[in-house]
Amino acid sequence: MKNKKEITQYKNQVNSIPMRKRTAEEMNFFFAVLTKLRDEGTKEIIMDKYELAELAKYTVTHNKRYRDTIKSLVDKIGTLTYLEETKNSYEAMPLFLKFKATWEDDLTNMELILKVNPEFEYILNRWNEGNWTKFMLEEFIQIESTYSKTLFRLLKQWKTVGKREFDLDEFKRLMDIPKSYNVGRINDRIVKNGIRDLGPHFKDLKVKIVKANTKGTPVIGYKFTWEPEKNDAWDQNKFNKVPGKKQTYKKKPYRSKDGTEFAKSYAEKRREEYFKEVLEEKNSKN
């Protein structure tokens, strides 16, 4: 079965950290780091360049470029802070106590040294406390749009419920949408594309644009719905059926950055692979 270290899991508070202004590549590295730190307490963790690249599905073709990418990661991700506001306080806390990159002169060896802030030890460790978000890291990485990546995480927080409703202001804040975006642009560029991009990851995903019963029927929010995932099913097998039952998946067309249309079949492929593993495991026990 899938290595547990390729399953990203964290407390829901992480979803409130504005991330959309980071590039897709930086988001991939950040959640690869969180995946590595999961269940490690507050001890110092060292990742060599190949381990980090493998988790983030990054192809190392040029050492200097990779070093520059890691330096940028330290600048933008290593300094991330979590903002916590209560009735009588407002506090900014760094996520990491240490986020250090090192390399040799010839760049043949690079390392990332990580240590989570003890204040946030619970975010990646204490699963019996509070609520958490969990998803396959590879699913997150294959999504290209930063808006869709953010929406993916927000919906995964409610994956077993099968619905998530946002009022307009909350949606703008959590998605980190520029103030200059009007509702029409949000609908076309973010909501519509999000439904397309996340279709392979949420079965029967739909969105209802919620409007007010007032003059002009202004948009006041969005309600996303999908088929809930079951608590008793391992996450990677969320679309698996009972053995012996035929299952089909509709592949969604995607468009690459250069405009070439292709089918991203990763999600369907992974489901088929895990279903096959379940059958093999069942047969081996008989």
C-alpha positions as CSV (number, residue, x, y, z in Angstrom):
1,M,0.0,0.0,0.0
2,K,1.0,3.7,-0.2
3,N,3.7,4.9,2.0
4,K,2.1,6.9,4.9
5,K,4.7,9.6,4.4
6,E,3.0,10.4,1.0
7,I,-0.2,11.2,2.9
8,T,-0.4,14.9,3.9
9,Q,-2.1,15.5,7.2
10,Y,-2.3,18.5,9.4
11,K,-4.7,20.4,11.8
12,N,-7.2,22.5,10.0
13,Q,-5.6,25.8,11.3
14,V,-3.1,25.5,8.5
15,N,-5.8,26.1,5.9
16,S,-6.2,29.6,7.3
17,I,-2.6,30.6,6.3
18,P,-2.7,32.7,3.1
19,M,-0.8,30.7,0.5
20,R,-2.3,31.6,-2.9
21,K,0.4,34.2,-3.6
22,R,3.0,31.5,-3.5
23,T,3.8,29.7,-6.8
24,A,2.4,26.2,-7.5
25,E,6.0,24.9,-7.1
26,E,6.4,26.6,-3.7
27,M,3.1,25.2,-2.5
28,N,4.3,21.7,-3.6
29,F,7.5,22.1,-1.6
30,F,5.7,23.5,1.4
31,F,3.2,20.6,1.7
32,A,6.0,18.1,0.9
33,V,7.9,19.5,3.9
34,L,4.7,19.2,6.1
35,T,4.3,15.6,4.9
36,K,7.9,14.9,5.9
37,L,7.5,16.5,9.4
38,R,4.3,14.7,10.2
39,D,4.5,12.5,13.3
40,E,8.1,13.6,14.0
41,G,7.4,15.8,17.0
42,T,9.8,18.7,17.4
43,K,13.0,16.9,16.4
44,E,15.3,18.2,13.8
45,I,14.8,16.6,10.4
46,I,17.2,16.6,7.4
47,M,16.1,16.1,3.8
48,D,18.7,15.7,1.1
49,K,18.0,17.2,-2.3
50,Y,16.7,14.0,-3.9
51,E,14.3,13.2,-1.0
52,L,12.7,16.7,-1.2
53,A,12.6,16.6,-5.0
54,E,11.0,13.2,-5.0
55,L,8.2,14.2,-2.5
56,A,7.5,17.4,-4.4
57,K,7.7,15.6,-7.8
58,Y,10.4,18.1,-8.8
59,T,12.8,17.1,-11.6
60,V,16.4,18.1,-10.7
61,T,17.9,19.0,-14.1
62,H,20.3,21.7,-13.1
63,N,21.9,22.0,-9.6
64,K,22.3,25.8,-9.7
65,R,18.6,26.3,-10.5
66,Y,17.6,23.8,-7.8
67,R,19.8,25.6,-5.3
68,D,18.1,28.9,-6.2
69,T,14.7,27.2,-5.9
70,I,15.6,26.0,-2.4
71,K,16.9,29.5,-1.4
72,S,13.6,31.0,-2.6
73,L,11.8,28.3,-0.5
74,V,13.7,29.4,2.6
75,D,12.8,33.0,1.9
76,K,9.1,32.5,1.2
77,I,8.1,29.3,3.1
78,G,10.5,29.2,6.0
79,T,9.3,32.6,7.2
80,L,5.6,31.8,7.0
81,T,3.6,32.8,10.1
82,Y,0.4,31.7,11.6
83,L,-2.0,34.5,12.8
84,E,-4.2,33.8,15.7
85,E,-6.8,36.2,16.9
86,T,-9.0,35.9,20.0
87,K,-11.4,38.4,21.7
88,N,-8.5,40.0,23.6
89,S,-5.3,39.1,21.6
90,Y,-3.7,39.0,18.1
91,E,-0.5,37.0,17.6
92,A,1.8,36.1,14.8
93,M,3.8,32.9,15.3
94,P,6.4,31.4,13.0
95,L,5.7,27.9,11.8
96,F,9.3,26.8,11.8
97,L,12.0,27.1,14.4
98,K,14.6,26.1,11.8
99,F,14.4,26.2,8.0
100,K,17.9,26.1,6.7
101,A,19.4,25.1,3.3
102,T,23.0,24.0,3.0
103,W,25.1,22.9,-0.1
104,E,28.6,22.0,-1.1
105,D,30.7,24.2,-3.4
106,D,30.1,22.0,-6.4
107,L,26.4,21.7,-5.5
108,T,26.5,17.9,-5.7
109,N,25.0,17.7,-2.3
110,M,22.3,19.9,-0.8
111,E,20.3,19.5,2.4
112,L,17.2,21.2,4.0
113,I,17.3,21.2,7.8
114,L,13.9,21.5,9.4
115,K,12.5,21.9,12.8
116,V,8.9,22.8,13.6
117,N,8.1,25.5,16.2
118,P,7.2,23.7,19.4
119,E,4.1,26.0,19.5
120,F,2.9,24.1,16.5
121,E,3.9,20.6,17.4
122,Y,0.2,19.7,17.7
123,I,-0.5,20.7,14.1
124,L,1.4,17.7,12.7
125,N,1.3,15.2,15.5
126,R,-1.7,15.0,17.9
127,W,-4.3,13.4,15.8
128,N,-6.6,12.6,18.7
129,E,-7.1,16.3,19.3
130,G,-9.2,18.6,17.2
131,N,-10.0,18.3,13.5
132,W,-7.6,17.8,10.7
133,T,-7.2,17.8,6.9
134,K,-5.9,14.8,5.0
135,F,-5.1,14.1,1.4
136,M,-2.7,12.4,-1.0
137,L,0.2,14.7,-1.6
138,E,0.5,13.5,-5.3
139,E,-3.1,14.6,-5.9
140,F,-2.3,18.1,-4.6
141,I,0.9,18.3,-6.7
142,Q,-0.8,17.4,-10.0
143,I,-3.1,20.4,-9.7
144,E,-1.5,23.3,-11.6
145,S,-3.6,26.4,-10.6
146,T,-2.7,28.0,-7.2
147,Y,-6.4,28.9,-6.7
148,S,-7.5,25.3,-7.4
149,K,-4.8,24.0,-5.1
150,T,-6.2,26.2,-2.3
151,L,-9.7,25.2,-3.0
152,F,-8.7,21.5,-3.0
153,R,-7.4,21.9,0.6
154,L,-10.4,23.8,1.8
155,L,-12.8,21.2,0.4
156,K,-10.7,18.3,1.7
157,Q,-11.2,19.6,5.2
158,W,-14.9,18.7,4.7
159,K,-14.4,15.6,2.6
160,T,-16.6,13.3,4.7
161,V,-19.4,15.9,4.9
162,G,-19.8,16.3,1.2
163,K,-20.5,20.0,1.2
164,R,-18.9,23.4,2.1
165,E,-20.6,26.7,1.9
166,F,-18.7,30.0,2.0
167,D,-20.1,33.5,2.2
168,L,-18.5,35.8,-0.3
169,D,-16.2,37.6,2.0
170,E,-14.9,34.4,3.6
171,F,-14.3,32.9,0.2
172,K,-12.3,35.9,-0.9
173,R,-10.2,35.8,2.3
174,L,-9.5,32.1,2.4
175,M,-8.7,32.0,-1.3
176,D,-6.6,35.2,-1.0
177,I,-8.4,36.8,-3.9
178,P,-7.3,40.3,-5.0
179,K,-9.7,43.1,-4.0
180,S,-9.7,44.2,-7.6
181,Y,-11.6,41.0,-8.7
182,N,-15.3,41.4,-9.2
183,V,-17.8,38.6,-8.8
184,G,-17.8,37.9,-12.6
185,R,-14.1,37.4,-12.6
186,I,-14.2,35.2,-9.5
187,N,-16.8,33.0,-11.1
188,D,-15.0,32.6,-14.4
189,R,-11.4,32.4,-13.3
190,I,-11.6,30.8,-9.9
191,V,-14.9,28.9,-9.3
192,K,-15.5,27.5,-12.8
193,N,-11.9,26.5,-13.3
194,G,-11.8,25.0,-9.7
195,I,-14.7,22.7,-10.6
196,R,-12.9,21.6,-13.7
197,D,-9.6,21.1,-12.0
198,L,-10.9,19.3,-8.9
199,G,-13.4,17.0,-10.7
200,P,-11.0,14.0,-10.7
201,H,-10.6,14.4,-6.9
202,F,-14.1,14.9,-5.7
203,K,-16.8,12.7,-7.1
204,D,-19.8,14.5,-8.5
205,L,-18.4,17.9,-7.6
206,K,-20.8,20.8,-8.1
207,V,-21.2,24.4,-7.1
208,K,-24.2,26.6,-6.5
209,I,-23.8,30.3,-6.6
210,V,-25.8,31.7,-3.7
211,K,-27.6,35.0,-4.4
212,A,-29.5,37.3,-2.2
213,N,-33.2,37.8,-2.4
214,T,-32.8,41.5,-2.9
215,K,-32.8,43.9,-5.9
216,G,-30.3,42.9,-8.4
217,T,-29.8,39.4,-6.8
218,P,-26.2,40.0,-5.8
219,V,-23.9,37.0,-5.2
220,I,-23.4,36.4,-1.5
221,G,-21.6,33.1,-1.5
222,Y,-20.9,29.7,-2.9
223,K,-22.0,26.2,-1.9
224,F,-19.8,23.3,-3.1
225,T,-21.2,19.7,-2.9
226,W,-19.8,16.3,-3.8
227,E,-20.2,12.7,-2.8
228,P,-18.9,12.4,0.8
229,E,-15.9,10.2,1.4
230,K,-16.4,7.4,4.0
231,N,-14.7,7.6,7.4
232,D,-14.1,3.8,7.4
233,A,-12.4,3.8,4.0
234,W,-8.6,4.4,3.6
235,D,-8.3,7.8,1.8
236,Q,-6.5,6.5,-1.4
237,N,-9.4,4.0,-1.9
238,K,-12.1,6.6,-1.6
239,F,-13.5,5.7,-5.0
240,N,-13.1,1.9,-4.8
241,K,-16.2,-0.2,-5.0
242,V,-17.0,-3.6,-3.5
243,P,-14.8,-6.2,-5.2
244,G,-16.6,-7.7,-8.2
245,K,-18.5,-4.6,-9.0
246,K,-17.6,-2.8,-12.2
247,Q,-16.5,0.8,-11.9
248,T,-16.0,3.5,-14.5
249,Y,-14.4,6.9,-14.3
250,K,-14.9,9.8,-16.7
251,K,-11.6,11.5,-17.6
252,K,-11.7,15.2,-17.5
253,P,-10.0,17.2,-20.3
254,Y,-7.3,19.7,-19.2
255,R,-5.4,22.4,-20.9
256,S,-1.7,22.8,-20.3
257,K,0.0,26.2,-20.0
258,D,0.9,26.2,-23.7
259,G,-2.7,25.5,-24.7
260,T,-2.2,21.8,-25.6
261,E,-5.2,19.8,-24.5
262,F,-4.5,16.5,-22.8
263,A,-6.2,14.2,-20.3
264,K,-4.8,14.2,-16.8
265,S,-5.6,10.6,-15.8
266,Y,-3.5,10.4,-12.6
267,A,-6.5,10.3,-10.2
268,E,-8.2,7.5,-12.2
269,K,-4.9,5.6,-12.6
270,R,-4.2,5.7,-8.8
271,R,-7.7,4.5,-8.0
272,E,-7.3,1.5,-10.3
273,E,-3.9,0.7,-8.9
274,Y,-5.1,0.8,-5.3
275,F,-8.2,-1.2,-6.2
276,K,-5.9,-3.8,-7.7
277,E,-3.8,-3.9,-4.6
278,V,-6.9,-4.4,-2.4
279,L,-8.0,-7.4,-4.6
280,E,-4.5,-8.9,-4.5
281,E,-4.4,-8.5,-0.7
282,K,-7.8,-10.1,-0.4
283,N,-6.9,-13.0,-2.6
284,S,-3.6,-13.6,-0.8
285,K,-5.6,-14.1,2.5
286,N,-7.9,-16.7,0.9
